[in-house]
Amino acid sequence: MLGRRWGNVLGAGLVAALAGCTSSLFVQQRMSREIGCPESSITVTELGAGGYRAEGCGQSLTYVCAGPPASPTCVKEGSAGAGATLQAADDQQRAQQRAAEQQQTRPYQPPTPPPAAVAPLTEAPEGGT
């Protein structure tokens, strides 16, 4: 069985590997909507640093993606507001990473034990029947 640390390392590597694949799909879907080209006709090439080139239906567009791997924000390079959109996506991803790290680094706190059980009454109280 892998230790917790190795499990985290392997998990992070898997997320990183899938991140590019997920972003490629988002870019493909985005270009399809923007130019009305079928997704099956669009090829996406990863350029690095969050950049992707999408080609299809006689056009070539470049996109930049940032944010959580499961739902990245991808914007067309040079589009108005792209910088602010990507900055917000990066900020969101960093906040999620900090929250996950804080959960992993908290010291172990054992669960609170239940209150002591009350012993059942075996004798009748004085003056009772």
Backbone bond lengths (Angstrom), bond angles and torsions (degrees), N, CA, C in turn:
res aa  C-N    CA-C-N  psi(-1)  N-CA   C-N-CA  omega(-1)  CA-C   N-CA-C  phi
1 M - - - 1.455 - - 1.525 108.54 -
2 L 1.314 117.54 137.03 1.459 121.77 -179.93 1.518 110.03 -75.94
3 G 1.326 115.50 144.77 1.449 119.59 175.00 1.518 110.08 -69.72
4 R 1.331 114.66 166.68 1.467 119.99 -178.24 1.522 111.04 -59.83
5 R 1.329 116.88 -41.34 1.462 120.02 -177.89 1.524 111.07 -62.80
6 W 1.353 117.24 -46.25 1.468 120.02 -179.98 1.519 110.51 -66.22
7 G 1.322 117.13 -35.62 1.457 120.28 176.74 1.520 110.82 -61.47
8 N 1.348 116.63 -41.41 1.469 120.56 178.24 1.525 110.87 -65.74
9 V 1.343 116.95 -41.17 1.462 120.83 -179.44 1.525 110.35 -63.85
10 L 1.329 116.18 -46.03 1.469 119.74 179.50 1.519 110.83 -65.16
11 G 1.335 116.98 -39.67 1.462 120.77 178.48 1.516 111.43 -62.40
12 A 1.334 116.98 -43.00 1.468 121.00 179.48 1.528 110.34 -64.63
13 G 1.331 117.02 -39.26 1.461 120.33 178.59 1.513 111.70 -65.44
14 L 1.322 116.99 -39.44 1.460 121.23 178.74 1.519 110.21 -65.89
15 V 1.330 116.95 -43.04 1.465 120.58 178.40 1.521 109.85 -61.07
16 A 1.335 117.00 -43.99 1.467 120.37 179.91 1.529 110.92 -62.98
17 A 1.322 116.72 -40.07 1.461 119.90 -179.75 1.525 111.44 -66.73
18 L 1.324 116.22 -38.73 1.459 120.00 -179.16 1.521 112.22 -78.51
19 A 1.328 117.72 -21.81 1.459 120.96 -177.28 1.524 111.30 -59.13
20 G 1.330 117.28 -45.79 1.458 120.37 179.46 1.512 111.51 -63.00
21 C 1.318 116.81 -39.76 1.457 121.36 179.33 1.521 110.37 -64.00
22 T 1.330 117.16 -44.85 1.459 121.22 -179.99 1.516 110.47 -64.63
23 S 1.334 117.54 -44.61 1.460 120.52 179.40 1.526 110.85 -61.88
24 S 1.319 117.04 -38.79 1.467 120.69 177.90 1.521 110.72 -59.22
25 L 1.320 116.45 -42.34 1.459 120.27 179.03 1.527 111.11 -65.30
26 F 1.341 116.86 -41.00 1.465 120.46 177.97 1.527 110.56 -62.72
27 V 1.340 116.19 -41.90 1.470 120.29 178.87 1.526 109.77 -63.55
28 Q 1.310 117.00 -44.38 1.463 121.51 179.96 1.536 110.48 -59.57
29 Q 1.340 116.19 -45.75 1.466 120.52 179.60 1.529 111.10 -65.59
30 R 1.329 115.87 -40.86 1.468 119.85 -178.39 1.531 111.20 -64.35
31 M 1.342 116.86 -46.92 1.460 119.57 179.95 1.533 110.07 -63.13
32 S 1.316 116.92 -39.09 1.457 120.92 179.10 1.528 110.40 -57.87
33 R 1.325 116.61 -45.94 1.466 120.34 179.07 1.526 111.76 -66.68
34 E 1.334 116.27 -40.79 1.468 120.20 -174.39 1.531 113.74 -69.47
35 I 1.319 116.83 -38.06 1.467 117.42 -175.79 1.527 113.08 -114.62
36 G 1.343 116.94 -0.01 1.457 119.84 178.44 1.512 114.09 71.61
37 C 1.308 116.63 32.24 1.460 122.52 -179.79 1.536 108.41 -103.22
38 P 1.327 119.21 136.42 1.470 119.95 178.75 1.540 111.18 -60.55
39 E 1.326 116.03 138.19 1.467 121.00 -179.87 1.522 111.68 -53.94
40 S 1.328 116.83 -36.58 1.466 120.40 -178.04 1.529 112.30 -66.04
41 S 1.334 117.82 -16.51 1.467 121.72 179.23 1.523 112.76 -94.88
42 I 1.323 117.30 -0.15 1.470 121.17 -175.42 1.525 109.79 -106.39
43 T 1.333 116.03 130.03 1.463 121.01 173.36 1.522 108.21 -111.03
44 V 1.318 115.78 142.27 1.460 121.59 -177.24 1.520 108.94 -121.04
45 T 1.327 115.64 132.24 1.461 122.22 177.88 1.521 108.99 -118.06
46 E 1.343 116.50 128.31 1.465 120.43 177.94 1.525 108.74 -77.05
47 L 1.331 116.30 130.08 1.464 121.69 -179.14 1.527 112.54 -100.96
48 G 1.321 117.42 -11.99 1.455 121.86 -176.07 1.516 110.83 95.63
49 A 1.329 116.57 161.01 1.469 123.95 179.54 1.529 111.20 54.34
50 G 1.326 117.75 33.54 1.456 121.76 177.64 1.516 114.37 82.30
51 G 1.330 117.43 5.17 1.465 120.75 -178.75 1.516 112.04 -93.93
52 Y 1.351 115.76 145.03 1.463 121.81 179.87 1.529 108.69 -141.38
53 R 1.327 116.22 139.72 1.462 121.31 174.29 1.520 106.88 -108.22
54 A 1.332 114.45 125.94 1.459 120.38 178.46 1.520 108.15 -112.79
55 E 1.345 115.42 131.15 1.466 120.69 -178.82 1.512 109.19 -129.96
56 G 1.329 114.63 135.90 1.457 119.52 178.06 1.515 110.99 174.58
57 C 1.316 115.82 151.31 1.470 122.54 178.53 1.529 111.87 53.67
58 G 1.331 116.27 37.12 1.455 121.14 176.05 1.519 114.78 78.70
59 Q 1.323 118.19 9.41 1.465 120.75 179.64 1.518 111.01 -124.58
60 S 1.326 115.83 156.17 1.455 122.39 176.58 1.530 107.82 -134.50
61 L 1.336 116.49 122.41 1.462 121.74 179.90 1.521 109.06 -126.64
62 T 1.328 115.58 149.86 1.453 120.77 177.39 1.522 108.48 -112.60
63 Y 1.336 115.27 134.64 1.462 122.14 -179.73 1.522 108.72 -123.41
64 V 1.335 114.93 154.32 1.459 121.91 174.37 1.517 106.31 -122.78
65 C 1.347 115.86 131.40 1.467 121.16 -177.84 1.516 110.42 -118.74
66 A 1.326 115.48 143.46 1.464 122.09 176.68 1.520 107.55 -149.93
67 G 1.318 115.47 165.85 1.460 120.43 177.03 1.512 111.93 106.94
68 P 1.334 115.91 -171.21 1.464 120.45 -176.88 1.525 111.26 -61.60
69 P 1.328 117.23 140.94 1.460 120.61 -178.40 1.529 113.86 -57.57
70 A 1.309 117.57 -34.58 1.460 119.81 -177.37 1.525 112.38 -72.33
71 S 1.330 117.19 -25.08 1.471 119.41 -179.57 1.531 109.53 -149.22
72 P 1.331 116.65 71.08 1.462 119.77 -177.86 1.523 111.75 -69.75
73 T 1.324 114.86 157.68 1.455 121.18 172.73 1.518 106.26 -99.59
74 C 1.314 117.14 121.25 1.464 122.00 -178.80 1.520 109.09 -119.21
75 V 1.329 116.39 125.78 1.459 121.21 179.77 1.516 109.59 -125.97
76 K 1.333 114.27 149.74 1.460 120.08 178.87 1.517 108.04 -69.63
77 E 1.319 116.04 133.04 1.459 121.30 -179.69 1.526 109.75 -58.25
78 G 1.325 115.10 131.92 1.454 120.53 178.25 1.510 114.73 85.71
79 S 1.337 118.36 -1.08 1.465 119.29 -179.88 1.523 110.32 -76.48
80 A 1.326 116.34 151.65 1.463 121.87 -178.42 1.525 109.98 -61.80
81 G 1.328 116.95 133.79 1.461 121.95 178.07 1.510 114.48 78.84
82 A 1.333 117.88 5.16 1.463 120.64 -177.31 1.522 111.34 -61.69
83 G 1.328 117.03 -42.37 1.467 120.21 -178.28 1.519 111.87 -61.13
84 A 1.327 117.41 -45.98 1.462 121.33 -179.49 1.529 110.99 -65.95
85 T 1.328 116.52 -39.08 1.464 120.77 179.59 1.522 110.91 -63.70
86 L 1.327 116.45 -45.04 1.470 120.26 179.77 1.525 111.20 -68.54
87 Q 1.330 117.38 -36.99 1.466 120.21 178.50 1.525 110.02 -63.26
88 A 1.321 117.24 -41.97 1.468 120.81 178.46 1.528 110.65 -63.43
89 A 1.330 117.39 -40.40 1.469 121.14 179.02 1.523 110.34 -65.54
90 D 1.348 117.00 -41.70 1.464 120.46 177.59 1.521 111.09 -63.86
91 D 1.333 116.97 -42.22 1.467 121.22 179.01 1.521 110.68 -61.15
92 Q 1.320 116.84 -41.99 1.457 121.40 178.96 1.528 110.77 -63.26
93 Q 1.327 116.86 -43.06 1.465 120.10 -179.77 1.525 110.41 -65.52
94 R 1.337 117.59 -42.43 1.468 119.96 178.71 1.527 111.44 -62.61
95 A 1.328 117.96 -39.87 1.467 121.44 178.57 1.527 110.61 -63.11
96 Q 1.330 117.09 -40.96 1.459 120.86 178.28 1.534 110.80 -65.53
97 Q 1.338 117.01 -40.04 1.461 120.61 179.03 1.529 110.62 -65.43
98 R 1.345 117.30 -42.43 1.470 120.48 178.73 1.522 110.59 -61.59
99 A 1.320 117.30 -43.35 1.468 120.95 179.84 1.533 110.36 -62.41
100 A 1.326 116.97 -41.74 1.468 120.43 179.12 1.526 110.88 -65.89
101 E 1.330 117.07 -40.93 1.466 120.70 179.27 1.519 110.97 -65.66
102 Q 1.317 117.60 -39.07 1.458 120.67 179.34 1.511 110.76 -64.42
103 Q 1.326 117.14 -38.62 1.452 120.08 178.06 1.524 110.74 -65.01
104 Q 1.323 117.22 -37.33 1.468 120.99 -177.72 1.519 111.79 -74.35
105 T 1.333 119.04 -27.46 1.456 120.83 -174.60 1.525 113.12 -97.13
106 R 1.308 119.28 -1.96 1.460 120.50 177.36 1.516 109.40 -66.50
107 P 1.344 116.62 138.04 1.468 118.58 178.18 1.531 110.16 -66.69
108 Y 1.298 114.17 152.54 1.455 119.84 -179.79 1.524 109.80 -64.69
109 Q 1.304 115.98 131.12 1.453 121.43 175.28 1.521 107.35 -122.96
110 P 1.346 115.97 114.06 1.462 117.71 -178.86 1.524 110.06 -65.08
111 P 1.310 116.92 152.59 1.459 119.85 179.64 1.523 111.08 -63.10
112 T 1.306 116.40 150.27 1.461 121.29 178.78 1.522 108.34 -70.71
113 P 1.352 116.50 129.36 1.471 118.35 -179.23 1.534 109.97 -69.40
114 P 1.321 116.90 152.74 1.467 119.64 178.04 1.525 109.81 -67.81
115 P 1.332 118.01 158.04 1.463 119.68 179.20 1.523 110.10 -61.63
116 A 1.334 114.79 152.63 1.464 119.51 -178.71 1.527 109.19 -59.82
117 A 1.311 114.36 137.04 1.466 119.13 179.81 1.520 110.01 -71.99
118 V 1.302 116.88 145.77 1.456 121.93 177.55 1.519 107.20 -87.92
119 A 1.345 115.23 129.37 1.464 119.47 -179.77 1.520 109.52 -67.03
120 P 1.315 117.83 138.90 1.467 119.58 179.23 1.524 110.87 -65.68
121 L 1.304 116.19 147.95 1.459 123.05 179.94 1.511 107.99 -76.25
122 T 1.352 116.83 121.86 1.468 119.37 -177.22 1.519 111.70 -103.72
123 E 1.321 118.72 -19.17 1.450 121.30 179.48 1.526 109.51 -117.53
124 A 1.274 116.44 151.06 1.461 120.71 177.39 1.513 108.23 -71.98
125 P 1.314 118.71 140.52 1.452 120.79 178.72 1.532 110.66 -63.21
126 E 1.339 115.34 157.65 1.476 119.79 179.96 1.510 109.75 -58.53
127 G 1.301 115.29 140.26 1.448 120.49 179.65 1.512 112.56 78.35
128 G 1.290 116.65 1.59 1.462 119.83 -179.77 1.489 110.91 -90.37
129 T 1.269 118.78 177.88 1.458 122.55 -179.12 1.480 112.65 -89.97
